[in-house]
Amino acid sequence: MTRNSNNVAVIGLGSMGYGIAASALRGGHSVWGGDVNAEQVARFQAEGGQGSALADVAGDLDAVAVVVLNAAQTESVLFGEDGIVAKLKPGAVVVACATVPPAFARDMAARCGKAGVHYLDAPISGGAAKAASGELSIMASGSPDAFFAARPLLDSIAQTVFELGDEVGAGSAMKAVNQLLAGVHIATMAEALTFGMTQGVAPDKFVEVISKCAGTSWMLENRAPHIVAGDYTPLSSVNIWPKDLGIVLDIAKSAQFSAPITAAAMQQFLAAAGMGYGQEDDAAVAKVYARNAGLTLPGEGK
């Protein structure tokens, strides 16, 4: 096996993890997929993933990408009852992709280090499409050895790897900054789109015009079309944002930093979840504004 062809596991085959696994496979690695959903594992195996049980090959893995939802799931994958860290060979690397507090990342790195396993704090950005095309942006921090061990995998899944230093937690801190902006942009997009509706601006015309004007954002251009189509199939769900913006607000509190705009966006996502939209695409936060204003969004009432 060459330096550029590794044994890789991707644990968490959701919309992001599946794309990462497929990109790693396309990059020439031998890839095992792991997920609580057996159908996703079977689907990945049918598309070229390794068929043997992950537990049977853990000792031969060079890298494990952990692409789960939160800190609790990350810890369970790494150190739970069937945690993988204890099975990995010395020098293997964990590439931890979930949005987590920086202090949690530092704790995971310390525990991995005691087992002789490297830990790369490597939250991801770019959405499911970029994960599938191997064009993610990764905000990474960790030791030079961790970067070296992870490089073959990173090269196959990312367009840009921001190397944020040797201190684990720096990647998670940067991801928190990104999530602050991303969550606020989604909520603000929904507010602007529905505000426009009160003034006779149709959602499709809103997208056509604002996406070419100074008020646009990547989130507006990516999410507003979901509202226009009336399609809330979850690529990134409403329920993600109370968690991610909660992390932002917890960090802000510990830094004695006021983040009122983040707090306002958080309330809108909490309201959306409370209305039963938690499992829908996060663009469904527009339904909060629409309901409060008596508006009918595209695709509703059919």
Order of alpha helices (4+ residues) and beta strands (2+ residues): beta-alpha-beta-alpha-alpha-beta-alpha-beta-alpha-beta-beta-alpha-beta-alpha-beta-alpha-alpha-alpha-alpha-alpha-alpha
